[in-house]
């Protein structure tokens, strides 16, 4: 992989990470749980910061 291509992918990763962080923060402000998958389990992060595997919807 060339240096230029590596730098491009790194910049795209940074942009994507910022977008995800912004979306997560917006969800918290609106009271919407963030949803993740870890070890083939669905995990809900509630607006109060607690996590659960029980679907809050």
C-alpha positions in Angstrom: 0.0 0.0 0.0 1.4 3.4 -0.9 1.8 6.2 1.6 -0.8 8.3 -0.2 -3.4 5.5 -0.2 -2.7 4.8 3.5 -3.2 8.5 4.4 -6.4 8.5 2.4 -7.8 5.5 4.3 -6.7 7.0 7.6 -8.5 10.3 6.8 -11.7 8.4 5.8 -11.5 6.4 9.1 -11.2 9.7 11.1 -14.2 11.1 9.3 -16.3 8.0 9.9 -15.3 7.9 13.6 -16.3 11.5 14.1 -19.7 10.9 12.4 -20.4 7.9 14.6 -19.5 9.9 17.8 -21.7 12.7 16.7 -24.6 10.3 16.0 -24.1 8.6 19.4 -24.2 12.0 21.2 -27.3 13.0 19.3 -29.0 9.8 20.4 -28.1 10.4 24.0 -29.5 13.9 23.9 -32.7 12.6 22.3 -33.0 9.8 24.8 -32.5 7.1 22.2 -30.4 4.0 23.1 -27.2 3.3 21.1 -27.0 -0.2 19.9 -23.9 -2.3 19.6 -23.0 -5.9 18.8 -20.3 -7.6 20.8 -19.5 -11.3 20.8 -22.6 -12.0 18.7 -24.8 -10.3 21.4 -26.8 -7.1 20.9 -26.1 -4.6 23.6 -28.1 -1.4 24.2 -26.5 1.6 25.8 -29.2 3.5 27.5 -29.2 7.3 27.7 -28.3 7.1 31.4 -25.1 5.2 30.5 -26.2 1.8 31.6 -25.9 -1.2 29.2 -28.3 -4.0 28.8 -29.0 -6.9 26.5 -32.8 -6.4 27.0 -34.4 -4.6 24.1 -35.7 -1.3 25.5 -38.1 -0.7 22.6 
